[in-house]
Amino acid sequence: MQRQGFIVGTAAIRIRVTGGLLLAAYLALVAWFTLRPLDVPWVMPANLRPFDGIRAGFALGWVEGLRRVGEGLALLAPLGVLLPLAGGRLVVSRLGSLIRTMAATALVSLAVEMLQTAVPGQVVDVDSLLLNTVGAGLAHAAVVPAGRTRLCRRAMPGSVTAVFPEEPAQGRTPTIARVGIAPWSDALPPSSP
């Protein structure tokens, strides 16, 4: 039985479980990589202005700027694929899926940035949040629609109803007769003579 575009059957369970496990493992790796204390002699101040860190990287040279942008884009890019995989939805709006994935990635990135405030040697950078979100969006746009299309073609060679049969009719929705308002004589306590 299909509900709102979710994959059905044992394959669906395997896909969701695999996606969930890969997502958990990747988030653990990201936490280890971004939240471990660094041994540095001094720390740069936090960057709370959008694009200042990117400009500073390119001020050091094109190679350094591209390296920093590439790192920012790549850090949470796998979430663009792992989040929809763990969700298990096969038939969804492409734009809606992209927006949900980017919003979830932005929240994960924000959580990482906020947790970094308590870690020695790590600095909050708003550009990281922007680049992480864009990277996940790019990975999602590049992989997920094509993967869903392939899964749909593979799962539904004949027709949609062959794999996702419509739900059986449940019959008419029961209705309840309207209850009228009792006359005042029924609502008042009986008067004694």
Disulfide bonds with the S-S distance in Angstrom:
none
